[in-house]
Amino acid sequence: MNVFQLFNLSFEALRERRLRTGLTTLMVVMGASLIVALNGTGNGFTNLVNTQFSSLGANILIVSPRGENIDIDTALANQIKKIEGVSDVILYFQQISAITIRGEAQTSIIIGTEQDKLPLLFPTMSFEEGTFVSDTDSVGIVLGNEVARSSDSAQTLMSLGQTVNVRYQTYEGQKIVTAQRSFVVRGVLKYLGSGIVPVDQMVFISTSAAKNLFKRGSNYDGLYVVTDSPDQNKAVLDTIRDRYGNDVVVFSPQQISDMIQQITSNIYLFINIVAMVSLLVASVGIITTLQTSVMERIKEIGLLKALGFNRTVILQLFLCEAMIIGMLGGTIGIFLGMGLSQAVSILLARTLNIDTMFGARSQFSLQLVPAFSPVFLFQTWVLCITLSMASGFYPSWRASRLDPVVALRNE
């Protein structure tokens, strides 16, 4: 008996018991779809986290004051720059302000810093037009891509040389004071697609311009520490914390990324275990299905043996039934799992927003795109077939060992 005849006989036997075969196959489908959906969603989330943090260099630490016990100034920057493993220190001012462009007002984050060092912080930063503002330029401004565009279209509002108005409010005692100033556009950045660090919603001015506008003297809002390599991050971070204690807040974006991925990987591991349990339940169903099939077909098995079918052929016949259940369940489960993963990503994109640490206009929606590995999909398919055949081995072996005379006499 060739392979095609063997499969045909097995398929016909399963088709005669459609309901039982369908329910058993459904259990395999559920296990396979869960594994595939969780894997695709997990890969998509990992890619999302990596994308969100990729705009900020991996070898960056961000230091900000906690309370008023310490001043973030040039002296502190020089002290930190002497720490082993530190390549550079970049001081910055930061202020949420209203920016008016051609009569259209929007809220943005203004960063005042040495702009020639911005590529150290954002390696993928590039210009749609223009260039960075020099530190002696007190009127130049660089706009993030979304700031330079109209809120209701993709049309660019600004071009080089045009004027924008910056306005923010501050307190003098208990009195609210509004400060404003006009700047000339020196550059418009290309779209970065950032989320956690919203570069597209930021604008950049020189340090001298920020000092004049924000009136903070020599006290900065924070500083970026550029390490020699990401491997130095932890050592430098620990040194800063040991030296300045609770007076400063220090964190590494890469550390946050690693922590998020570790948490999510543990969650997905747990859920994958649940999915594997469902496959094991499916394997019990296969054992039950084939065992019942053997009990119902004892006389048929005896007739097959009387016609010359040996034990090996009988074993192969029932194992082939288990294989077909695994193949059908695995194939349907893989496609269903891919569909479920896509549905989850759409649901997340519609319902889940995240606020970043930078405040206004820094909320973004998760655009999670499931990612599937062909190798993993094939491995899942093979796993379904292997478990099905392993589950069907004992009923198949028992069928092959039946005595033909006893089988023929069975009622």
N, C-alpha and C positions, 0 to 999 in steps of 0.2 A: 504493500500500500504506500503510495507516494504522499508527499506533504499536502498537496492540494486535496486529495481525497480525504485525508485525515482531518483537515480543517473543515471541509464540507460536511462530513459526518458530525463533527463537534458542533458546528454552527447550527445544523438542523436540530440536534438534540437540545441546544439552548433555546432555539426558537419555539420548540414545542412547549417550553415552560417560560413563556414570555414574562409573566408577572414576577415570578421569583428571580429570574435572570435580571430583569430591569431593576428591581429593588437592590439586588446585590451589587450591580454595576453602579447604581446611584451612590452607594456608600464609598466606592472607590473614587467616583467623581468628586464627592464632597472633600475627601482627604486631599486629592491632587489639586483641586482648585484653591483650597486654603493655603497650601504650601506655595503655589505659584503666585497667588495674589499677594501674600505677605512678603515674598521675596522681591517681587516687582516694586511694591510700595516701599519696602525698606531700601532697595537700591536707589529708588527715586528720591527718597528723603536724604540719603547720604549725599547724592549728587547736588541736591538743593542746598544743604548746609555748606558743602565745599564751595559752591558757586557764590553763596552769600558772603563768605569770608575771603574769597579769592581776591576781591578788590583791595583788601588791606594786606600788606606784607606779612608773611608768616613770622618774620623776625622782629615784630613790633610789640612793645609794651606801652600801655597808656597809664599815666600817673596823674591823679588829680587830688586836690587837698580835701581832707576830712575835717570840717570845722575851720577855725581861725587860728589854730596853733602853729601853723607853718605858712610861709609865703612861697609861692611858686615863682621864682625869679631867676635871674641869670646866675646868681651865686649857687643856688641849688642845682641848676642845670650843670654847672661846671663840676660840682662835687659828684654828681651822678655819672658824668662823662668819664671820670677817673676810675670807675668801677671796672674790674677786669671783665672783658666780654662785651663791653659797650662800644659801639662804633660811632654813634652820634646821638645827640639829644636835640629835639626840636620843640621849642616853646610855642604856645599858641593862645590866642584869645578866641573866645566863642560867645556868640550872642544871637538869640532868636530875634529877628527883626522883620518888619514889613518892607517889602521891596515893590516899588511902583515902576512898571515898565509900560510905556505908551498908555498910561491911564489905567492899566490893569494891575491891581494890587494882589500880592500873594505873600504868604509867610514863609520865611526861609531861615537857614542857619548860616550866619556869617562867621567865617574862620579867618583870623588874622595871624599870619605866620610867614616864615621865609619860604617863598613859593618855589625857589630853585631846589628845595629839599622835598617837595611834595612827591616826586617819583619814588623816593625811598619809602614813603608811606603807602602809596597807591601805584604799584608797578605797572598796572594796565591802563593808567591814566594817559589820555592823548587828546589832542585838540581837533575840533571840527574846523575852527579858524582861530587865528591869533596866537598868542604866546603868554607865558607867565608874566606877572607884574614884578618889577624889580623892587627891592626892599626900600629904595629911596623914593619910589613913586607913591605919592600920597593921594592920588585921585583915580588910579587904575583899579579895575575890578575884573575878576574872571568868574563867569557864570557856569553853574552846572547845567547839564543838558536840559533837564525838565524845567528849570527856572527860566531858561531862555525861550521856552515855547509857550504858546497860548494854551490855556486850560481846556479849551473845547476843540482843539485840533492839533495836528502835528506840525503846524506852521511855526517857523522860528520868528519870534518877536523882535529879536535884537540882532544887530550886526556891529562890526567893529566901529568904534568912534561915537556910538550913540550914548546918551546919558540915561542913567537910572537914579532913582531917588531911594535912599535907605533911611528908614525911620524906626526908632525903638523907644521904649519907655523905661525909665528908671526912677528910683526913689531918692529924694534928698530930704532926709528926715522922714516926715509923714506926707510929704508933698510929691505928687507924681509929676515928673518932668519928661517932656518929649524932646528927644534929640534927633536931628535929621541932617542928612548931607547928600550931595550929589556926587556920583562917580561916573567915570568914562569906561566903557566896555573895552577891555584889551584882549579878551579871549573868550571863546565858548567851547566847553569841553564836549567830547564825544560821549554818547550814551554808554554808561558803564554797567547798567543793570544791577546796581547795588541795592541791598536791602538793610542788613544789620548796620552797615555804615553808609548812610544815604548820600553818597557823593553827588548823585544827580540832582539832589534837592539843596545842595550847598552853594554858597558863593564864597570867593576867596579874595581878600585884600592884603596889602602889605602890613607888616608889623607896625610901621610908623603911622599908617592910616588908622589902624585899629586903636593905637594909643590915643590919637587925637579924637577919635569918634567916641570911644567908650570911657575915656577919662579914668583909667585904672592905674595910671602911673607905671611902676615897674612890676606890678603884681599880675601875673598871667593866670589864666583859668586852668591850665594844665600843661603837660609836656608829653611828647612821644619819645620813647627810648628805643633806638635802633640797635639791636644786638648784632654781633658778628655773624651769627647763624641761628636758626630756630632751636638748635640743640642747646644754645646758651641761655634761652629764655628763662628756664626755671631757676638756674643759678643766679642770674641777675635779679630776677623777681624776689627771690629769697633774701638776697643781700640788701635790696632796697627796703624790704619789710623789716628786716632785722635792724637796719640803721635808723629808720624813721618811724618804726612802730605803727601805731594807729593814727598818726597824723596825716597819712596819705592812703589813698586807695589805689592799688595796682592790680591790673588784670591784663591777661594776654588773650586776644581774640582767638588765637590758635588753641589755647587751653579751653576756652568755652566751646569751640567747635569739637574738640576731642571729647569733652564731657558729654555734650549732646549726643554724639555718635555712640559713646559707650552706653549711655542710658537706653537709647533706642535699640541698640543691638541686643541688650539684655531683654528688653520687652519682646522683640521679635523672636529671640531664642525661645522664650517661654511659650509664645503663641505657636511657634513651629512645633514645639513638643506636643501641644494640644492637637495640631494638625496630624502629627505622626500617630497619636493615639487614635484619631479617627480612622486612619489607614489600617491600624491594627484591628479596630472594630470591624472594618470592612473585610479584613482577612478572616475573622471569625465567621462573618456572614458567608464568605466563599466556602469555608469548611462545611458549614451547615447546608448550604445549597448543594454542594457536590455529594455530601454524605446522604442527603435525602434522595438525590438523583440516583445514587448507587442502590439504595434500598428499593426504589421504585422500579429499577431496571435490572434487577437480579436475573429475571428470566431471560431478558434480552442479552445480558452478558453471557449467560450459559449457552444461548443459541450461537452467539458470535464465536465462542470457544469451540463449540461443536462443529462450526464451519471452518475451523482451522486458524482462527485468530489466537496468537500466543499471548503470554502475559505481557510482553513488551508492548505490543500493539494496543492492548487494553489500557495499559498504564499511560501510553502516549495519548490515547483518545481522551481520557479524562483530564490529563494535564493540559491538553490542547484547549479544552473548555475553560479551564482556569486562566489560560493565557489569553484567550479571546476576551474574557471579562476584564482582565487587567489592561489589555490594549484599548478596548473601547472606553473603559473608565478613565484611563490615563489620558487618552487623546481628548475626550470631551472635557475632562477636568482641567487640562492645560489651557484650552481656549476659554473656558468659563472663568478660570482664574485670571487670565489676562484681561477679560472684560470687567471682572470685579475690581481689579486694581485700577483700571481706567475710571470706573465709576467713583471709587474712593477719592481719586485725585481731583475729579470734577467737584465732588462734594466739599472737599477741603478748600479748594480755590474759591468756592462761593461763600463759605461760612466762616473761614478762619482768617483773621487779621492779626498781625503782630505789631506792637508798638516798640520802637527802638528806644535806646537810651538818650537820643538826641532831641526828643520833644517834638515840636510842631512839624507838621507835614512830613513825618517820618514813620507813617504807618504804611505797611505794604501787605498784599495778599500773598499767601503761599501759592506758587505756581509749580506744584509738584507733578513731575512727569515720570511715570513708571518706567523702569529700565529692566529689561529681561535679557538674560544671558542664554544664547542658544544651547550652550553646554549644560547649563542648569536645567533647562526645559527637557533636554534629552535624558539627563540623569533622573529627573522626576518620572518621566515616562518609563524608563527602564526599572525604576524602583517599584512602580505600580505593577508591572508585569512580573517582576521577581517575587514580590510579596504574594501576588495572586497564585503563582505557580507553587511557591513554598506552602501556602495555605491549602492548596488542592492536592498536595502530594499524598497525604495519608489516605483520603478517600480514594484516590486513584490507585494507590498501592493495594488497598483492601479489595477494590474491584478486580484488580489483576490476579489476586490470590484466591478468588472464589473457585470452588470445585464445580466443573461444568454439570456433572450429574445432579448434585445438590441444587444447583441454580435452576436447572430445567424443571425440577420437581417443585420449586417454590410457587406458592399461590399468592 
